[in-house]
Amino acid sequence: MSHLGYYLFALLFCGLIHEAGHAIASYSEKVPIQSAGVFVYYLYPGAFVNVPDQPLQLLSPFRQLKIVCAGVWHNAILYLLTLLFLSGGLKAGLLLCGWKTLEGLGGVSVVDVRSLSPLATHLSTSSVIYRLDDHPLDNNIIDWNDFLLFDQGRHRPTQGFCTEKYLDNLGKCLECCEINDDTPFGKSPNETLSCFQDFKSALDLKKDLVCLPALEILASRDRKRCTSDNECETKCITPYMPSTGGQIVRIYARMPSWVQGPPEELDKVFLFEGELVDIWESVKVGILQPRFWILPASIPHILELLLR
């Protein structure tokens, strides 16, 4: 439904170009036009050119054919121009007008975030998401789609997180680990706690569960990463997420260059809890980022959608 406006505008524009072809061909053949205009039939927009029959029939068959086929010819030219823009012309024009590409640099630029999404308060437009969990977005949108549209809805961890000694006492009540499809984040009344398991047991699919504060462990840049308990003072753990509806994703985002503030606010890590496809549906991204704050981040996305 969000694309409906683009479809209707494209239909109207293509209709105008088509009918303009008939009008220009008629003018070139000295045939007067009775009337011309645009219309809306319920939701469907269109255009028309009324060429009188009598002057048209006085022309030779070839000249008649020129007028009759001019609309289709104009649409063919419009298609070739659109193809040229989508094959690189649009990108080249936007790069000249103040945008920069993230190709070769990695990451995706945030074009828009759905207002009702919890991500809306964390992600500003034109910020760059450059990593999801331990997966850098080196190939831009390809990596973004591969991570969020992964068939099984979960990703095997490559490293765990070391815990400190003082966290040991928090893990005794395992309500947060009572996970099923109805309660994908467990039944604990304390929403700051998430279920973790020993990293080694995560690899061999055995349960060794504990409830710990998710933000304190996962959103810290200083926390030591590990692959075994030997690398930590206590345990090497990783989030326990058996339900695809209850994924925890670390999102690494870098604010645009014109935003001022402390380093931790300009390059931040935050957690998303939910289904991976919710991120994909809530956040529109692209590979072009505006160089200046005055440029709307959505312009490349809007123009590409219109052309497609």
N, C-alpha and C positions, 0 to 999 in steps of 0.2 A: 504493500500500500504506500510505503514511503517513496516509491519510484513512480507513482501514478502521475504526479505533476510533470515529471520528466517525459513520460510517454506522451502525454497530451500536448505539451509544448513541441516535442519533436514531430508529432503528427501534424500540428498546425503549420510548423515551419516547412516541412516537406510538401504539404499541400499547397502552400503559397508558392514555393519554388516550381512545383509541377504546373500550376495554373499560369504562373508567369511565363513559362515556356510556351504555352498555347497563345498567350497574349502577344508576346514578342514575335512569334512566327506569323501570327495574323497581321500584325502591323507591317512586318517586312514584305508580306504578300499583298499589301494594300486592301486587306479585308477588314471592314469596320467591326468593332466589338459592340454588341448590344448592351451588355451589362457585365459587371464583375463584382465580387464581394467575398466576404467571409461569413461563416455561420457556425452555430453550435447546435448540434442535434443531440439533446439530452447532455451527455458528457463529451460526445465526439465532436472535435473541432475540425472544420474543413474550409475549403475555398472553392470558388467557381468562376469560370469565364464563359459567357454565352456568345458563341460565334454564330451569326445567322446562316441558315442553310443555303439560301439562294446565291449570295456572292461566293460561298464556298464551292458550290456545284459548278460554277462557271470556270473554275480553275482546272488546269490539267491534273490528272491523277497523281502525278509525282508531287506537284505543289500542294495538293490537298493532303497528301501523306505527310508532308513536312509539318503542316499545322497539327494534324491529328497525333503524330508521334513526338512532337516537341516536348510534351510534358514528361514522357518517359526518358527522353534524351537528357533533360535537365536533372532528373532524379539520378541518372547514371553518373553524370558529372558530379553531382552532390555526393554520391557514394564514394567516388574516387578521391575527392577532396577530404572527406571524413576519414577515409582509410589512410591518407597521407598524414593527417594530424595525429591519428592514433598510432601510427608507425614511428613517431618521434617528433613530428612537427609541433604538437602541443607542448611536449616536454621542453623542446628547444626554445619555444617562445616564452614559456614561464621562467626558464632559467635566465633569459635576457631581461625579464621584467621584475626580478628580485627574489626568486625562489632558489633554493639549492637542493641538490639531490643527496640522498643518504646512501646511494649505491657505492660500494667500496668502503663506506664508513660503518655500515651495520646499523640496525635498529629501524624502527618505524615511527613516523611522525603522527601525533594524535590530531585527527581532523575534527572529530566531534565525539562527545560522550553523552549517551542518553541521560536525560535529566533525572530520571527515577533510579538510575543505577547508583549503588554505593561508591562506585569509582569516580563519580562526578565531582566529589569533594576533594579528591586526591590528584586527579589528572587534569591539568590545564591544556587547552588547545595549543598546538605547536610544540608541546613537550615531546621528548623522544624516549620511547620505551626501547631499551637496548638489550634487556635480558629478562627471561622468564625462568624462575628457579635457577638451575645451573646450565641453562641452554641459552647461549648468546645468539642474538638474531643477526648473524653475519650476512645471511642471504635475504635480509629484509622481510618482505611480506611472505615469501615462500616459507621461511622458518616460523613466522608468526602463525600461519595457517597450519603448518605441520604440527606444531605444539598444541594448539587449541582445538583442532579438529581430529586429533589422534583417535583412531578407531575405538580403543578400549577405554578412553577417557582418563587414563592415568599414565604416569611415567615412572620408570624404575630409577631409584636414586643412585647417584654415582658416589656421593659422599654424605656422611652424617654430620651431626653437630655435637660438640662436647658440652656436657653439663657440669655445673659447679656443685660442690658438696652440699651447699645450703638448699639445693632444690630437692634433695632426697625425700624430705618429709612431706612434700606436696603430692607425691604420687601414690599415696596409699589408698585413697578413695578412687575407684575406677568407674564412676558414673559416666565420665566423659568418653569412656571406651565402650559403652553399651551402644554400639553403632549398628544401624540397619538402614534400609531405604527410607523409612519414615523419620528416623532421627539420625541423619548422616553425620552430625557433629556430636553425637552422644546425648546423654540425659542429665548432664551436670547443670545445676542452676547457675554456676559460675561460668559465664560465657568467655572469660579470658583464658580458660583452661582448654587445652586440646590433648588428644590422645597421641602418644608417641610410643615407638617400639625400638628395641635394641637394633642397631643398624645391621648387625650380623644376622639376626633372626629375620629381618626384612628381606634379606637376600635368599634365605632358604625357606621363606614363607612360614616360619614358626612364630607364634605369638609370645612376646615378652613385653607387656604393656605397662605404661605409666602415664599419669595425667600431669601436665606441666604447662606453664604460661607460654602460649604460642608466640606472642609478640616479642617477649624477652629473649626467646631462643632464635626465632627465625628472622626477625627484622633487624638484628644487630649485625653490623659489618665487622665488628671486632671478634665475634665468636669464632673459636678455632674449629676448623673442619677436620673430619676424621674418617677412617675406614675401619677402625677397630678400637676396642676399649684401651688397648695398650698406648694409644696416642693421647689419651685423656686422663685427668685425675680420677674421674668416676666412670661415666658411661658414654658411649658413642651412640646417639639415638637419631631417629628420623621419624617424620609424621606417619601415623597409622591411618590410612585412608582406604578402607575396603569398599566404600560406596562411591560410585562415580558421581553421585549427587553431592558429595561432601569433600571436594578437593580443596587443598590449601595451596595457593600459588604465591610465590614471592615475585613481585613486580618491581623491576629496577627502572626508574624513570629519571631523565635529566631535563631540567627546565630550559626553556629557550634562552638565548644569550642576553636578551634585554631585561630579564627578571633579575632583580637584585636581592641579596639576602645571605644568611650564613650558609657555609658549604653543605651542611646536612639538609638544608631545605632546597638547595639547587640540584642536588643529586641524591635522591632518596629511595628507600626501600619500603614498600608496604605490602600487607598481606591481603589477599582476596580469598574468601571462603565461599564455595559454591561450585556449580558445574563449569567446566572449562568453556563450553559453548556460550555461556552467559557473557563471558569476557568478549568473545568474538562478536556476539550480537550487539553488545552495548557500546563498544568502542570502534569507531571508524578510523582507519589508519591509512597512510599513504607513504610514498617514498620521497615526496617533496616537502621541504620545510621552508616557511618564509624567513627571509633574512631580517626583516624589519617588522616591528609590532603592528604597524598600520595595515599590513597586508593580511586579508582574511585567510585563515588556514584552509577553509573549505573550498576556495576557488578551483584548485586543480581537480578535486573530487567532483565538484558540480559539473565542470566542463567535460571531464572524461565520461561521466554518466550520460550527459546530454548527447555527446558524440556517439557513444555506444548504442 
